[in-house]
Amino acid sequence: MSSFGAEVIWTRSATEKFTDRRYSRGHVWRFDGGVEIPASSSPHVVPLPYSVEENVDPEEAYVAALSSCHMLFFLHFASDSGLVVDRYVDAATGEMAKIDGKTMITKVALKPSVTYLGNAPDAVLEAELHHRAHEACFLANSVKTEITVTPVS
């Protein structure tokens, strides 16, 4: 099958002792094609100033990746159905909780709002497209997280 990768780069500042845990968690994700994304731990996990609030954290990226995967399959199935999608916006959220002593993202809620050119599909067809997208999403098939899809009209 396929293989995917990313380069994660972190460097200690010369002014940081490190063993006192007072070091920046800011780092960079580098992807094929050269795209670089500033990343950090979440300020919810590691307090400021050691997290970089404006950078993407792994938990946000996880939610975004699940949402993106779902959207890409939804667009594919909508196109196959002869629908023309003009805009797709998802205000996805993730919830973290502790289960059996382990902290994990236990739920991801996708809340897509889809705008169509011309006639929109009826609620039944749109729900079917979202169901098919969820079933086909590689990432949704790869995780234990409960993922719900609630389209927004």
DRENPA-3360 file (N, C-alpha, C; in nm, 2 decimals, always signed):
BEGIN
1 = MSSFGAEV = +0.08/-0.12/+0.00/+0.00/+0.00/+0.00/+0.09/+0.12/+0.00 ~ +0.04/+0.23/+0.06/+0.11/+0.36/+0.06/+0.18/+0.38/+0.19 ~ +0.28/+0.47/+0.19/+0.35/+0.51/+0.31/+0.35/+0.66/+0.31 ~ +0.34/+0.71/+0.43/+0.33/+0.86/+0.45/+0.42/+0.90/+0.56 ~ +0.48/+1.02/+0.55/+0.57/+1.06/+0.65/+0.57/+1.21/+0.67 ~ +0.63/+1.25/+0.78/+0.64/+1.39/+0.81/+0.77/+1.40/+0.90 ~ +0.84/+1.52/+0.88/+0.96/+1.54/+0.96/+0.92/+1.63/+1.07 ~ +0.95/+1.60/+1.20/+0.92/+1.68/+1.31/+1.06/+1.73/+1.37;
9 = IWTRSATE = +1.07/+1.86/+1.38/+1.20/+1.92/+1.41/+1.18/+2.01/+1.54 ~ +1.26/+1.98/+1.64/+1.27/+2.06/+1.76/+1.41/+2.08/+1.80 ~ +1.45/+2.20/+1.84/+1.58/+2.24/+1.88/+1.58/+2.31/+2.01 ~ +1.66/+2.27/+2.10/+1.67/+2.34/+2.23/+1.74/+2.47/+2.21 ~ +1.69/+2.57/+2.28/+1.76/+2.70/+2.28/+1.88/+2.69/+2.37 ~ +1.99/+2.76/+2.34/+2.11/+2.76/+2.42/+2.08/+2.81/+2.56 ~ +1.98/+2.89/+2.58/+1.95/+2.95/+2.71/+1.86/+2.86/+2.79 ~ +1.82/+2.75/+2.74/+1.73/+2.66/+2.81/+1.81/+2.54/+2.88;
17 = KFTDRRYS = +1.79/+2.52/+3.01/+1.86/+2.42/+3.08/+1.81/+2.28/+3.04 ~ +1.68/+2.27/+3.01/+1.61/+2.15/+2.97/+1.57/+2.05/+3.08 ~ +1.66/+2.02/+3.17/+1.63/+1.92/+3.28/+1.54/+1.98/+3.38 ~ +1.51/+2.11/+3.38/+1.42/+2.18/+3.47/+1.28/+2.18/+3.41 ~ +1.26/+2.13/+3.29/+1.14/+2.13/+3.21/+1.09/+2.27/+3.16 ~ +1.18/+2.36/+3.17/+1.15/+2.50/+3.13/+1.21/+2.52/+2.99 ~ +1.15/+2.46/+2.90/+1.20/+2.47/+2.76/+1.08/+2.48/+2.67 ~ +1.09/+2.55/+2.55/+0.99/+2.57/+2.46/+0.95/+2.43/+2.40;
25 = RGHVWRFD = +0.82/+2.41/+2.38/+0.76/+2.30/+2.31/+0.74/+2.33/+2.17 ~ +0.77/+2.45/+2.13/+0.75/+2.49/+1.99/+0.84/+2.41/+1.90 ~ +0.79/+2.37/+1.79/+0.87/+2.29/+1.69/+0.80/+2.31/+1.55 ~ +0.85/+2.24/+1.45/+0.80/+2.25/+1.32/+0.77/+2.11/+1.26 ~ +0.66/+2.11/+1.19/+0.62/+1.99/+1.11/+0.66/+2.02/+0.97 ~ +0.74/+1.94/+0.90/+0.77/+1.96/+0.76/+0.72/+1.84/+0.68 ~ +0.65/+1.87/+0.58/+0.58/+1.77/+0.49/+0.65/+1.77/+0.35 ~ +0.62/+1.66/+0.28/+0.67/+1.65/+0.14/+0.62/+1.77/+0.06;
33 = GGVEIPAS = +0.70/+1.82/-0.03/+0.66/+1.94/-0.10/+0.72/+2.06/-0.03 ~ +0.77/+2.05/+0.09/+0.83/+2.16/+0.16/+0.74/+2.24/+0.26 ~ +0.62/+2.21/+0.27/+0.53/+2.29/+0.36/+0.57/+2.27/+0.50 ~ +0.59/+2.38/+0.57/+0.62/+2.37/+0.71/+0.51/+2.43/+0.80 ~ +0.48/+2.37/+0.91/+0.37/+2.41/+0.99/+0.43/+2.43/+1.13 ~ +0.42/+2.55/+1.19/+0.46/+2.57/+1.33/+0.37/+2.49/+1.42 ~ +0.43/+2.41/+1.51/+0.36/+2.32/+1.60/+0.41/+2.34/+1.74 ~ +0.33/+2.30/+1.84/+0.36/+2.31/+1.98/+0.27/+2.21/+2.06;
41 = SSPHVVPL = +0.31/+2.19/+2.18/+0.21/+2.13/+2.27/+0.10/+2.23/+2.29 ~ -0.01/+2.17/+2.34/-0.13/+2.26/+2.37/-0.11/+2.33/+2.50 ~ -0.15/+2.46/+2.51/-0.14/+2.52/+2.64/-0.23/+2.46/+2.74 ~ -0.32/+2.37/+2.70/-0.41/+2.30/+2.79/-0.33/+2.18/+2.86 ~ -0.22/+2.15/+2.79/-0.14/+2.03/+2.84/-0.01/+2.09/+2.91 ~ +0.06/+2.17/+2.84/+0.18/+2.24/+2.89/+0.16/+2.39/+2.90 ~ +0.17/+2.44/+3.02/+0.14/+2.59/+3.03/+0.23/+2.68/+2.96 ~ +0.17/+2.80/+2.93/+0.25/+2.91/+2.87/+0.35/+2.95/+2.97;
49 = PYSVEENV = +0.47/+2.99/+2.94/+0.52/+3.03/+2.81/+0.59/+2.91/+2.74 ~ +0.58/+2.79/+2.79/+0.65/+2.68/+2.73/+0.58/+2.62/+2.61 ~ +0.45/+2.64/+2.60/+0.37/+2.61/+2.47/+0.37/+2.74/+2.39 ~ +0.35/+2.72/+2.26/+0.33/+2.84/+2.17/+0.18/+2.83/+2.13 ~ +0.10/+2.92/+2.19/-0.04/+2.92/+2.17/-0.09/+2.93/+2.03 ~ -0.02/+3.01/+1.95/-0.06/+3.03/+1.81/-0.02/+2.92/+1.72 ~ +0.06/+2.82/+1.76/+0.10/+2.71/+1.68/-0.01/+2.60/+1.69 ~ +0.00/+2.51/+1.59/-0.10/+2.40/+1.59/-0.04/+2.29/+1.69;
57 = DPEEAYVA = -0.14/+2.24/+1.77/-0.09/+2.13/+1.86/-0.14/+2.00/+1.80 ~ -0.08/+1.89/+1.85/-0.12/+1.76/+1.80/-0.27/+1.72/+1.81 ~ -0.33/+1.77/+1.92/-0.47/+1.74/+1.94/-0.56/+1.81/+1.83 ~ -0.53/+1.94/+1.80/-0.60/+2.01/+1.70/-0.57/+1.95/+1.56 ~ -0.45/+1.91/+1.54/-0.42/+1.84/+1.41/-0.49/+1.71/+1.39 ~ -0.51/+1.64/+1.50/-0.58/+1.51/+1.50/-0.73/+1.54/+1.46 ~ -0.79/+1.64/+1.52/-0.93/+1.67/+1.49/-0.94/+1.72/+1.34 ~ -0.84/+1.80/+1.30/-0.84/+1.86/+1.16/-0.82/+1.75/+1.06;
65 = ALSSCHML = -0.74/+1.65/+1.09/-0.71/+1.54/+1.00/-0.83/+1.45/+0.98 ~ -0.90/+1.42/+1.09/-1.03/+1.34/+1.08/-1.13/+1.42/+1.00 ~ -1.15/+1.55/+1.02/-1.24/+1.63/+0.95/-1.21/+1.64/+0.80 ~ -1.08/+1.66/+0.77/-1.03/+1.67/+0.64/-1.06/+1.54/+0.56 ~ -1.03/+1.43/+0.62/-1.05/+1.30/+0.56/-1.19/+1.28/+0.53 ~ -1.28/+1.31/+0.62/-1.42/+1.29/+0.60/-1.47/+1.38/+0.48 ~ -1.42/+1.51/+0.48/-1.46/+1.60/+0.38/-1.42/+1.56/+0.24 ~ -1.30/+1.51/+0.23/-1.25/+1.46/+0.10/-1.33/+1.35/+0.04;
73 = FFLHFASD = -1.37/+1.26/+0.13/-1.46/+1.15/+0.08/-1.60/+1.20/+0.05 ~ -1.65/+1.29/+0.13/-1.78/+1.34/+0.11/-1.78/+1.41/-0.03 ~ -1.68/+1.50/-0.06/-1.68/+1.56/-0.19/-1.67/+1.46/-0.30 ~ -1.60/+1.36/-0.28/-1.59/+1.25/-0.39/-1.72/+1.19/-0.41 ~ -1.79/+1.15/-0.31/-1.92/+1.09/-0.32/-2.03/+1.18/-0.37 ~ -2.02/+1.31/-0.33/-2.12/+1.41/-0.38/-2.10/+1.43/-0.53 ~ -1.97/+1.44/-0.57/-1.94/+1.45/-0.72/-2.00/+1.33/-0.80 ~ -1.97/+1.21/-0.74/-2.02/+1.09/-0.81/-2.18/+1.09/-0.82;
81 = SGLVVDRY = -2.24/+1.16/-0.72/-2.39/+1.17/-0.72/-2.44/+1.28/-0.81 ~ -2.35/+1.35/-0.88/-2.39/+1.46/-0.97/-2.42/+1.59/-0.90 ~ -2.38/+1.60/-0.77/-2.40/+1.72/-0.70/-2.28/+1.82/-0.72 ~ -2.30/+1.95/-0.71/-2.20/+2.04/-0.72/-2.19/+2.11/-0.59 ~ -2.08/+2.09/-0.52/-2.05/+2.15/-0.39/-1.98/+2.28/-0.41 ~ -2.03/+2.39/-0.36/-1.96/+2.52/-0.37/-1.87/+2.54/-0.25 ~ -1.92/+2.50/-0.13/-1.84/+2.53/-0.01/-1.87/+2.42/+0.10 ~ -1.77/+2.39/+0.17/-1.78/+2.29/+0.28/-1.70/+2.34/+0.40;
89 = VDAATGEM = -1.77/+2.37/+0.51/-1.71/+2.42/+0.63/-1.74/+2.33/+0.74 ~ -1.64/+2.29/+0.82/-1.67/+2.20/+0.93/-1.61/+2.26/+1.06 ~ -1.69/+2.29/+1.16/-1.64/+2.34/+1.29/-1.63/+2.22/+1.38 ~ -1.53/+2.14/+1.35/-1.50/+2.01/+1.42/-1.44/+2.04/+1.56 ~ -1.48/+1.95/+1.65/-1.42/+1.96/+1.79/-1.39/+1.83/+1.84 ~ -1.29/+1.82/+1.93/-1.25/+1.70/+2.00/-1.26/+1.71/+2.15 ~ -1.29/+1.61/+2.21/-1.30/+1.60/+2.36/-1.20/+1.51/+2.42 ~ -1.12/+1.56/+2.51/-1.02/+1.47/+2.58/-1.08/+1.42/+2.71;
97 = AKIDGKTM = -1.05/+1.30/+2.75/-1.09/+1.24/+2.88/-0.99/+1.14/+2.92 ~ -1.01/+1.10/+3.04/-0.92/+0.99/+3.09/-1.00/+0.86/+3.10 ~ -0.95/+0.75/+3.04/-1.01/+0.62/+3.04/-0.91/+0.52/+3.09 ~ -0.94/+0.45/+3.19/-0.85/+0.35/+3.24/-0.71/+0.41/+3.27 ~ -0.71/+0.53/+3.32/-0.59/+0.60/+3.36/-0.51/+0.66/+3.24 ~ -0.56/+0.65/+3.12/-0.50/+0.70/+3.00/-0.57/+0.82/+2.95 ~ -0.50/+0.93/+2.92/-0.57/+1.05/+2.86/-0.57/+1.03/+2.71 ~ -0.69/+1.05/+2.65/-0.70/+1.04/+2.51/-0.82/+1.13/+2.46;
105 = ITKVALKP = -0.82/+1.15/+2.33/-0.93/+1.22/+2.27/-1.03/+1.11/+2.24 ~ -1.14/+1.12/+2.32/-1.24/+1.01/+2.32/-1.35/+1.04/+2.21 ~ -1.37/+1.16/+2.18/-1.48/+1.20/+2.09/-1.44/+1.31/+1.99 ~ -1.47/+1.29/+1.87/-1.46/+1.40/+1.77/-1.59/+1.42/+1.71 ~ -1.64/+1.55/+1.71/-1.77/+1.58/+1.66/-1.74/+1.66/+1.53 ~ -1.79/+1.61/+1.42/-1.78/+1.68/+1.29/-1.91/+1.75/+1.27 ~ -1.91/+1.88/+1.23/-2.03/+1.96/+1.21/-2.03/+2.03/+1.08 ~ -2.03/+1.95/+0.97/-2.01/+2.01/+0.84/-2.14/+2.09/+0.79;
113 = SVTYLGNA = -2.11/+2.20/+0.73/-2.21/+2.28/+0.67/-2.18/+2.28/+0.52 ~ -2.26/+2.23/+0.43/-2.23/+2.22/+0.29/-2.33/+2.31/+0.21 ~ -2.27/+2.39/+0.12/-2.35/+2.47/+0.03/-2.33/+2.42/-0.11 ~ -2.44/+2.41/-0.18/-2.44/+2.35/-0.32/-2.48/+2.45/-0.42 ~ -2.43/+2.43/-0.54/-2.48/+2.50/-0.66/-2.60/+2.44/-0.71 ~ -2.71/+2.52/-0.72/-2.83/+2.46/-0.77/-2.91/+2.39/-0.65 ~ -2.98/+2.28/-0.68/-3.05/+2.21/-0.58/-2.97/+2.13/-0.49 ~ -2.99/+2.15/-0.36/-2.92/+2.07/-0.26/-2.99/+1.93/-0.25;
121 = PDAVLEAE = -2.92/+1.83/-0.21/-2.98/+1.70/-0.20/-3.08/+1.70/-0.08 ~ -3.17/+1.61/-0.08/-3.26/+1.60/+0.04/-3.18/+1.55/+0.16 ~ -3.24/+1.56/+0.28/-3.17/+1.52/+0.40/-3.12/+1.38/+0.40 ~ -3.20/+1.29/+0.34/-3.17/+1.15/+0.33/-3.04/+1.12/+0.25 ~ -3.04/+1.18/+0.13/-2.92/+1.16/+0.05/-2.80/+1.23/+0.11 ~ -2.81/+1.34/+0.17/-2.70/+1.41/+0.23/-2.65/+1.32/+0.35 ~ -2.74/+1.27/+0.43/-2.70/+1.18/+0.54/-2.63/+1.05/+0.49 ~ -2.67/+1.00/+0.38/-2.61/+0.88/+0.32/-2.47/+0.92/+0.27;
129 = LHHRAHEA = -2.45/+1.03/+0.21/-2.32/+1.07/+0.16/-2.22/+1.09/+0.28 ~ -2.27/+1.15/+0.39/-2.19/+1.16/+0.51/-2.16/+1.02/+0.57 ~ -2.25/+0.93/+0.57/-2.23/+0.80/+0.62/-2.13/+0.72/+0.54 ~ -2.14/+0.73/+0.41/-2.04/+0.67/+0.32/-1.90/+0.73/+0.34 ~ -1.90/+0.86/+0.35/-1.77/+0.93/+0.38/-1.70/+0.88/+0.51 ~ -1.78/+0.87/+0.61/-1.73/+0.82/+0.74/-1.68/+0.67/+0.73 ~ -1.76/+0.59/+0.66/-1.72/+0.45/+0.64/-1.59/+0.44/+0.56 ~ -1.57/+0.53/+0.46/-1.45/+0.52/+0.37/-1.33/+0.59/+0.43;
137 = CFLANSVK = -1.34/+0.68/+0.52/-1.23/+0.76/+0.57/-1.12/+0.67/+0.63 ~ -1.00/+0.67/+0.58/-0.89/+0.59/+0.63/-0.86/+0.62/+0.77 ~ -0.87/+0.75/+0.81/-0.83/+0.78/+0.95/-0.94/+0.74/+1.05 ~ -1.07/+0.75/+1.01/-1.18/+0.71/+1.10/-1.17/+0.56/+1.12 ~ -1.12/+0.49/+1.02/-1.11/+0.34/+1.03/-0.99/+0.30/+1.11 ~ -0.90/+0.40/+1.14/-0.78/+0.37/+1.21/-0.77/+0.40/+1.36 ~ -0.88/+0.46/+1.41/-0.88/+0.51/+1.55/-0.99/+0.45/+1.63 ~ -0.97/+0.46/+1.77/-1.07/+0.42/+1.86/-1.17/+0.53/+1.89;
145 = TEITVTPV = -1.13/+0.65/+1.86/-1.22/+0.77/+1.90/-1.36/+0.76/+1.84 ~ -1.46/+0.79/+1.92/-1.59/+0.80/+1.87/-1.60/+0.92/+1.78 ~ -1.65/+0.90/+1.66/-1.66/+1.02/+1.56/-1.81/+1.03/+1.53 ~ -1.87/+1.15/+1.55/-2.00/+1.17/+1.51/-2.01/+1.28/+1.40 ~ -2.10/+1.27/+1.31/-2.12/+1.36/+1.21/-2.26/+1.42/+1.22 ~ -2.27/+1.55/+1.24/-2.40/+1.62/+1.25/-2.40/+1.74/+1.15 ~ -2.45/+1.71/+1.03/-2.45/+1.82/+0.93/-2.53/+1.94/+0.98 ~ -2.48/+2.06/+0.95/-2.54/+2.18/+0.99/-2.61/+2.24/+0.86;
153 = S = -2.74/+2.28/+0.87/-2.81/+2.33/+0.76/-2.78/+2.48/+0.74;
% end
